[in-house]
Amino acid sequence: MENRHKPNPDDRSDNVEKLQEMIHNTIENIEEAEESMQFTDSSEQRQQIEAKNERRLESINAMRSEVKDEANANNQYE
């Protein structure tokens, strides 16, 4: 009988690159949102964009911390 539930090996070798790409994409989203604020007259929409960008910045900080952790882990195993 085949073992269909065999877990995939934990390959974390490209996590740093994936995280860096996610950071880059999030920064682009922040910039695009700030540009779009120039074209909105609604203070409510501006507040929503600002709140979302604040959450994005928090995510970036968390991802940068994770990049450091991953880089340190990769250096330990090399």
Secondary structure, DSSP 4 states (H G I P E B T S, - for coil): ---TTPPPP---TTHHHHHHHHHHHHHHHHHHHHHHHTT---HHHHHHHHHHHHHHHHHHHHHHHHHHHHHHHHHHH-
